[in-house]
Amino acid sequence: MSIKKLIVLIAILAFAVVGYSSLTTASSYDNSPNAVLYSSKEGHFQALFPNEPRHATTDLPFRSSNETIRYDSYVTRSEDLTLYLLTTAMYPIIPDVKGSKQYLGTFLEQVMQNSPQSVLIHFQVATFQNNPALDFILLNQGTWTYGRIILAGNRVFILLCSNTNNTLVVKDFFTFAESLVIQ
């Protein structure tokens, strides 16, 4: 499976959030006795999820070599139906940091190309814990998705929160994204 196909799968998952009703404007974390500070089994990160995330791992070929890229995805949905997704990709090589903006941009471009109904509302090059990052906001048929892509050594972190309630997802995303500790 190519990186493009994986990003398509991530985009489909992120944009699959539809049919919400009775949403509130409180954050998913505000009244959640189930909030979990989750530490990855691989020891790569800690992040606050509204409840225990499901985890899936896959290894895919890297270019045309015998090397692989390891993908770990963590996904959950809160009681208010916000979808939380954190995906890490571990590459066998460290990408050139000088080209990190273009490298991060290719991830966002693939999401946009494979979800033609999405509108890019905002994107901004950023830094997260001294690592190059790209923050973005997408709107797809009434569903808001806030995301951050981070390049940390040979790992890429992709964080997404999606919900039809923009006020709610903003608060949820920034709580989620700022809780991330890359180790």
N, C-alpha and C positions, 0 to 999 in steps of 0.2 A: 504494500500500500504506500503510495507516495505521500509527501507532506501535504500536497494539494488535497488529496482525498481525505486525509485526516482532518485538515482544517474544515473541509466541507462537513464532515461528521460533527465536529465541534460546533460549527455554525448552525447545523440543523438542530442539535440539542439545545443550543442557546436560544434559538428562535421558535422552539416548539411550545413555548408557554403561551397558551391561548385560552379563551373562555373563562376569564375570571369574573367573579361577582362578589359583592359585599366586602370590598377591600377597605382597610383603614389607613390612616396616615401615620401610625406608630411604626417604629422600626421593628424588624423581626426579632431583634435582640432585647427590646424593652421589657417584655413580659415573658421571656422564654426561660423557663427553669431548665430547659434542655440544652442551652448554649454550651458548646464544647470547644475548648482550646485544643485543637487537633494537632498532633505531632506526626509527621509522616514516618512510616516504618523505616524508610531509607535514611532518615535524619536530615533531609534537605530543607525542611521548613516547618514552621508552626503557623497556624491561622485559626481565627475564631469563626466557627460555623454555628448557625442557629440550632443545629442538632448534628448527630453523628453522620458524616458523609459516607456514601458508598464509594468504593475504590476499585478501579480496574487498571490493569497493566497490559501493555503490549509492546513487543519489540518489532520494529520494521527495518527493512534494509536501508542503508545509507548509501545514496548514489549507486554506483555499480560495483561496490566493494563488498568484502565479507563482513564489514562492520555494520552495526545496527544503531538505531536511535531508540531509546527506551522512553515510552510515553506512560505516564501515570496520571489518571484523571480521578478527581474527587468531586462528587456531585451530591447535592441535596436540595430539598425544597422546604421552605419554612411554612408555618401555619398560614401566613398571609399570601402564600403561593409565589413568593420570590424564588427564582431558580438561582442557585449558587453553583458555580463551576470553577474549579482550579485544576489546570492541566500543567504538568511539567514535562519537558522534553529534554532528555540528556543526549547530547551529541558526542561523537567520538573525538571531535576536534573543537577547539575554541575559535569561534568566529572572530574576524578582525574587528576590534573595537572601533577603529576609525570608520568602518562602514556600518556601525551598529544602527544608525538611524535608518539607513536603507534596508538593513536586515530586518529590523522590527516592522518597517513599513510593508515589507512583502507579506508578512502574516496578515496585516490588516487588509491589504489589497486582495488577498485570496478570499478572505471572509466576504468582502464586498462583491467580488466577481461571482462567488458561488451563492450569493443571496441577493439577486438582482432587485428584489422589492425593498431591500434595506436602504435607508438614506443615512449617510454619514452626517450627523448633526455637528459634531465637534471632534477635533483631535489635537493633541498637544504633545510635543516631545518633552520628556521630563527625565528626572533622575529619581530613583528609588533606592535608598540605602546604598548610595554611591554607585549604582548600576544604571546603565541607560534604560529608559522606559518610554512607553508610548501610551497615553491615556486617550480613550475615545468614547463617544456616545453614538449609538445607532438607534434608529426608529424603524420598525418593521410592522406595518399594519396594526398600529396601536400598541405594540409592545416595545418598551424602552429597554435597551441593553447598554449598560455601562461596563467598560472593560479597561484592563491594563495589561500590557505585554512588557515583560522585563527580561533583559539579557544579563545573566549572572554567570560569568565564566563560560562553561560549555553547557549551561542549562538555560532554557527559556521557560518562563512562568507566564501563563495566560490565566487571568482572573476575569470572570464575567458574573454579572447579576442581571437578571431580566424580570420584568414585571410590567403590567399594563398601567400601573399607578406610578407616574414619574416621580412624584414627591416621595413616595415610599422607597422606590428603588435607589434614589440618590442617597438617602440616609443609610440604607442597607449596604450599598456598594462601598461607601467610604469607611464605614465601620469594618467591613470585611477586608478591604484592600489595605487599610492602615494597620490592621492586626497582623498582617503577614510579616513573619520574621524569617529571612533567608539565612540558612545555616551553612 
